[in-house]
Amino acid sequence: MLTSIEGEGLVLRPTTADDLEVARQLFTDPGFYEYWDGYPKPDDEIQEKYLGRRSPSVECFFVEVDGEVVGFTQYNVAEDRLSGGMDLVLLPAVRGRGIGAGVVRTMVNFVQSQLGWTRFTVDPEVANERGVNFWMKAGFVPAGIVDDGARPPFWHMEWPISA
């Protein structure tokens, strides 16, 4: 079973089936879901996707600062088991404080040191300029825009992991 990951004044706590109420508060906040599919998540979707049911292919965490849940992050494991991607959303009230960058550094350290990943990616929507700028400032390098018709155009970005 996955345990909490500590880093830089924050904790990434794995979500569980008992966390529906906390997750609901996040996934129904308009500032939170704006670039996370753009709609408030119903309970059944929260339970299916964000409370541990997809483990181990997708691992979900609450971002906690001083014991308070301020966001959500997850990583998904690629088929090669040596790479994957991450997502991160913070509540609007805590953005701009360096928490997101701390989450990225904590997650990168974890996937490199504990999972042995050699490739790590993110895929913010092109229209999400604030998110794209965040990921670049955090250290992800743009590799190109993907417009596959399945979702709005997005940037494919990679963390510069040295093998």
Buried (B, 14 or more C-beta within 10 A) or exposed (E): EBEEBEBBEBBBBBBBEEBBEBBBEBBBBEEBBBBBEEEBBEEEEBBEBBBBEBBEEBBBBBBBBEEEBBBBBBBBBBEEEBBBBBBBBBBEEBBEEEBBBBBBBBBBEBBBEEBEBEBBBBBBBBEBEEBBEBBBEBBBEEEEEEEEEEEEEBBBBBBEEEE
